[in-house]
Amino acid sequence: MSKIITILIMLTVILGTTRAEDFRYGGVAYRKVTSELYNAVAVTYKGKDINNEDYARKLTIPSMITISENNYIVVAIGHEAFYSCPSLTGIVLPETVRRIEHEAFFGCSGLKSITLPDSVKEIGYEAFSGCANLTSIKIPCNVKMIDNETFEECFNLKSITLPDSLETIGKEAFCYCTSLSKIHIPACITKIRNNAFTNCSRLERVVIDASEPPILGTEVFDGTSPRLKFYVPAASVEKYKETENWTTFNIQPIPEVWPAEPTKPVKKNTKTSSKRISSKKKR
């Protein structure tokens, strides 16, 4: 029994300190993280100061900060680092950042732009969920998985660039991305999980470069446009049509030349993320 209690205490300490800050630099909170090679830090949650003037702008995170004559390399954007920070409008990350932890930018409804460096290898679940005004995103070239709900309710997200390294799209990863009309999925994809694109109501074109049909979860494309078409390698069209969960879709070969798209008037999407974000309690 004493061993169990000891383990529980250790877990409480570890989990309770994942967001604790060690110091601030340029108005941004940081915590130390373990590294064998150098002093390293992650941007961390700022608590009650999350909406002060330091974050009411576009931020540029430095690659290194100096505290008390000690240099620290910024290697991560930590768990809930900018959680529910509507005043943040943009952010540029340095090439030293290797991971974006879960819920790092959850509910940042004012975030319009973010530059993710190719050094990023991991993006946690719900990292950008509820970023209602984010319009485009390019996923770094080393990312292998879009985790669950990563871009859920990004209502104004129109452009997504996925890397050739991508293997898995998680549950509800792009759910309610209602401005998304097309997406190009690379050849390495092996799994698209449940509800990944549910209620992407304008989604009309999905291009998949994989010759082998990826494992498709349930209700992945429910609530998409009735004009939705899938384009796959010509030699694989029949294989897709015969594979479980793909049989009901309109599957066509990838054309050599795409027809010119008609010009459409720009309509402002006035939806906000209040439905989902307001229902989640602050950590």
C-alpha positions as CSV (number, residue, x, y, z in Angstrom):
1,M,0.0,0.0,0.0
2,S,2.8,2.4,0.9
3,K,4.3,1.9,-2.6
4,I,1.0,2.7,-4.2
5,I,0.7,5.9,-2.2
6,T,4.3,6.9,-3.1
7,I,3.6,6.4,-6.8
8,L,0.4,8.4,-6.6
9,I,2.2,11.3,-4.9
10,M,4.9,11.2,-7.5
11,L,2.4,11.3,-10.3
12,T,0.6,14.2,-8.6
13,V,3.8,16.2,-8.4
14,I,4.8,15.5,-12.0
15,L,1.3,16.3,-13.4
16,G,0.9,19.3,-11.2
17,T,4.1,20.9,-12.4
18,T,3.9,20.3,-16.1
19,R,2.6,23.9,-16.5
20,A,4.5,25.5,-13.7
21,E,6.7,28.4,-14.8
22,D,10.3,28.9,-13.7
23,F,10.8,32.4,-15.1
24,R,9.6,34.9,-17.6
25,Y,11.4,36.5,-20.5
26,G,9.9,39.2,-22.7
27,G,6.6,38.8,-21.0
28,V,6.4,35.1,-21.9
29,A,6.4,32.3,-19.2
30,Y,8.9,29.4,-19.5
31,R,9.6,26.2,-17.6
32,K,12.7,24.1,-17.6
33,V,12.6,20.7,-19.4
34,T,15.0,17.8,-19.2
35,S,17.7,17.6,-21.8
36,E,21.0,15.7,-21.9
37,L,22.8,18.1,-24.2
38,Y,21.9,21.6,-23.0
39,N,19.7,23.8,-20.8
40,A,16.3,23.7,-22.4
41,V,12.9,25.3,-21.8
42,A,9.3,25.2,-23.0
43,V,6.9,28.1,-23.3
44,T,4.4,27.4,-20.5
45,Y,1.0,28.5,-19.2
46,K,0.9,32.0,-17.8
47,G,-2.1,31.6,-15.5
48,K,-4.2,34.6,-14.7
49,D,-1.9,36.8,-16.8
50,I,-2.7,34.9,-20.0
51,N,-4.7,37.8,-21.5
52,N,-2.5,40.7,-20.4
53,E,-0.9,43.1,-23.0
54,D,2.2,40.9,-23.5
55,Y,0.0,38.5,-25.5
56,A,-2.2,41.0,-27.2
57,R,-0.2,41.0,-30.4
58,K,1.8,38.9,-32.8
59,L,4.6,37.1,-30.9
60,T,8.0,36.0,-32.0
61,I,9.4,33.3,-29.7
62,P,13.2,33.4,-29.6
63,S,15.4,30.4,-30.1
64,M,17.3,31.1,-26.9
65,I,16.7,33.1,-23.7
66,T,19.2,34.2,-21.1
67,I,18.3,34.2,-17.4
68,S,20.9,35.1,-14.8
69,E,23.7,34.6,-17.3
70,N,22.5,31.1,-18.2
71,N,21.4,30.4,-21.7
72,Y,18.4,28.2,-22.4
73,I,17.3,26.7,-25.8
74,V,13.5,26.9,-26.5
75,V,12.6,23.4,-27.5
76,A,8.8,23.2,-27.1
77,I,5.5,25.1,-26.8
78,G,4.1,23.4,-23.7
79,H,0.8,22.0,-22.6
80,E,-1.8,24.8,-22.6
81,A,0.9,27.4,-23.1
82,F,-1.5,29.9,-24.8
83,Y,-4.8,28.2,-23.7
84,S,-7.8,30.3,-24.4
85,C,-5.9,33.4,-25.3
86,P,-8.1,35.3,-27.7
87,S,-5.9,38.4,-27.8
88,L,-3.0,36.5,-29.5
89,T,-3.2,37.3,-33.2
90,G,0.0,35.6,-34.6
91,I,3.1,33.7,-33.6
92,V,6.4,32.8,-35.1
93,L,8.4,29.9,-33.7
94,P,12.1,29.3,-33.9
95,E,13.9,26.4,-35.6
96,T,14.8,25.0,-32.2
97,V,11.2,24.0,-31.3
98,R,10.7,20.2,-31.7
99,R,7.1,19.8,-30.4
100,I,3.8,21.6,-29.9
101,E,2.2,20.0,-26.9
102,H,-1.5,19.2,-26.4
103,E,-3.9,22.1,-26.2
104,A,-1.0,24.6,-26.6
105,F,-3.2,27.1,-28.6
106,F,-6.6,25.7,-27.6
107,G,-9.3,28.4,-28.0
108,C,-7.0,31.1,-29.4
109,S,-9.9,32.5,-31.4
110,G,-7.9,35.6,-32.5
111,L,-5.0,33.7,-33.9
112,K,-4.8,34.3,-37.7
113,S,-1.3,33.1,-38.6
114,I,1.4,30.8,-37.3
115,T,4.7,29.7,-38.7
116,L,5.7,26.2,-37.8
117,P,9.4,25.4,-38.4
118,D,10.5,22.1,-40.0
119,S,12.2,21.3,-36.7
120,V,8.7,20.4,-35.2
121,K,8.2,16.6,-35.2
122,E,5.2,16.3,-32.9
123,I,1.9,18.2,-32.5
124,G,-0.3,17.2,-29.6
125,Y,-4.0,16.6,-29.5
126,E,-6.3,19.7,-29.6
127,A,-3.2,21.9,-30.1
128,F,-5.1,24.3,-32.4
129,S,-8.7,23.4,-31.5
130,G,-11.0,26.4,-31.6
131,C,-8.6,28.7,-33.4
132,A,-11.6,30.0,-35.3
133,N,-9.8,32.7,-37.3
134,L,-6.8,30.7,-38.4
135,T,-6.9,30.7,-42.2
136,S,-4.0,28.5,-43.3
137,I,-1.5,26.1,-41.9
138,K,1.5,24.2,-43.3
139,I,2.4,21.1,-41.3
140,P,6.2,20.6,-40.9
141,C,7.9,18.0,-43.1
142,N,8.8,15.6,-40.2
143,V,5.3,15.3,-38.6
144,K,3.9,11.8,-39.0
145,M,0.6,12.2,-37.2
146,I,-2.1,14.8,-37.0
147,D,-3.4,14.0,-33.5
148,N,-7.1,13.9,-32.3
149,E,-9.0,17.1,-32.6
150,T,-5.9,19.1,-33.5
151,F,-7.7,21.5,-35.8
152,E,-11.3,21.0,-34.7
153,E,-13.6,24.0,-35.1
154,C,-11.1,26.0,-37.0
155,F,-14.0,27.5,-38.9
156,N,-12.0,29.8,-41.2
157,L,-9.3,27.3,-42.1
158,K,-9.2,27.2,-45.9
159,S,-5.7,26.0,-46.7
160,I,-3.9,23.0,-45.2
161,T,-0.6,21.7,-46.5
162,L,0.2,18.2,-45.3
163,P,3.8,16.8,-45.4
164,D,4.9,13.7,-47.3
165,S,5.8,12.1,-44.0
166,L,2.2,12.0,-42.8
167,E,0.9,8.5,-41.9
168,T,-2.1,9.1,-39.6
169,I,-4.9,11.6,-39.4
170,G,-6.5,11.3,-35.9
171,K,-10.1,11.3,-34.7
172,E,-11.9,14.6,-35.4
173,A,-8.7,16.2,-36.5
174,F,-10.4,18.6,-38.9
175,C,-13.9,18.3,-37.6
176,Y,-16.0,21.4,-38.2
177,C,-13.4,23.1,-40.5
178,T,-16.4,24.6,-42.4
179,S,-14.3,26.8,-44.8
180,L,-12.2,23.9,-46.1
181,S,-13.1,23.0,-49.7
182,K,-10.2,20.8,-50.7
183,I,-7.3,18.8,-49.2
184,H,-4.3,16.9,-50.6
185,I,-3.3,13.8,-48.6
186,P,0.2,12.4,-49.2
187,A,1.2,8.9,-50.4
188,C,2.4,7.7,-46.9
189,I,-1.0,7.9,-45.3
190,T,-2.1,4.6,-43.8
191,K,-5.0,5.6,-41.4
192,I,-7.7,8.2,-41.4
193,R,-9.6,7.8,-38.1
194,N,-13.2,8.4,-37.0
195,N,-14.8,11.7,-37.8
196,A,-11.6,13.2,-39.1
197,F,-13.4,15.5,-41.5
198,T,-17.0,15.4,-40.1
199,N,-19.0,18.5,-40.8
200,C,-16.5,20.1,-43.1
201,S,-19.5,21.3,-45.0
202,R,-17.7,22.8,-48.0
203,L,-15.3,20.0,-48.6
204,E,-15.6,19.0,-52.3
205,R,-12.2,17.6,-53.3
206,V,-10.0,15.1,-51.5
207,V,-6.8,14.0,-53.4
208,I,-5.1,11.0,-52.0
209,D,-1.7,10.0,-53.4
210,A,-1.6,6.6,-51.7
211,S,-1.8,3.6,-54.0
212,E,-3.0,1.5,-51.1
213,P,-6.3,2.7,-49.6
214,P,-5.7,3.9,-46.1
215,I,-7.7,2.3,-43.3
216,L,-10.8,4.5,-43.0
217,G,-12.7,5.0,-39.7
218,T,-16.4,5.6,-39.3
219,E,-18.2,8.8,-40.3
220,V,-15.0,10.3,-41.5
221,F,-16.6,12.4,-44.2
222,D,-20.1,12.8,-42.7
223,G,-21.6,16.3,-43.2
224,T,-19.3,17.2,-46.1
225,S,-20.5,18.7,-49.4
226,P,-22.8,16.5,-51.5
227,R,-20.4,17.3,-54.4
228,L,-17.5,15.6,-52.6
229,K,-15.2,13.6,-54.9
230,F,-12.1,11.6,-54.2
231,Y,-9.1,11.5,-56.6
232,V,-6.6,8.7,-56.3
233,P,-3.9,7.1,-58.5
234,A,-5.5,5.8,-61.7
235,A,-4.2,2.2,-61.1
236,S,-5.8,2.2,-57.6
237,V,-9.4,3.4,-58.4
238,E,-10.9,-0.1,-58.4
239,K,-9.0,-1.1,-55.3
240,Y,-10.5,1.9,-53.4
241,K,-14.0,1.1,-54.6
242,E,-13.7,-2.4,-53.2
243,T,-12.2,-1.5,-49.9
244,E,-14.2,-1.4,-46.7
245,N,-15.7,2.1,-45.9
246,W,-14.6,3.4,-49.3
247,T,-17.2,1.7,-51.4
248,T,-19.9,4.4,-51.2
249,F,-17.8,7.3,-52.3
250,N,-17.3,8.9,-55.7
251,I,-13.8,7.9,-56.5
252,Q,-12.0,9.0,-59.7
253,P,-8.5,9.0,-61.1
254,I,-6.2,12.0,-60.4
255,P,-6.4,14.1,-63.6
256,E,-3.2,15.1,-65.4
257,V,-4.4,18.7,-65.5
258,W,-6.9,20.2,-63.1
259,P,-9.6,22.3,-64.7
260,A,-9.6,26.0,-63.8
261,E,-11.7,26.8,-60.7
262,P,-14.5,29.3,-61.2
263,T,-14.1,32.6,-59.3
264,K,-16.4,32.8,-56.3
265,P,-17.3,35.9,-54.3
266,V,-15.6,35.9,-50.9
267,K,-18.1,35.4,-48.0
268,K,-17.1,36.2,-44.5
269,N,-17.6,33.3,-42.1
270,T,-19.2,34.8,-39.0
271,K,-19.2,31.6,-36.9
272,T,-17.4,31.5,-33.7
273,S,-16.1,28.6,-31.6
274,S,-18.4,29.4,-28.6
275,K,-20.4,26.1,-29.0
276,R,-17.5,23.9,-28.2
277,I,-15.0,26.1,-26.4
278,S,-17.4,27.5,-23.8
279,S,-18.4,23.9,-22.9
280,K,-14.9,23.0,-21.8
281,K,-13.7,24.0,-18.4
282,K,-10.6,25.9,-17.8
283,R,-7.8,23.7,-16.5
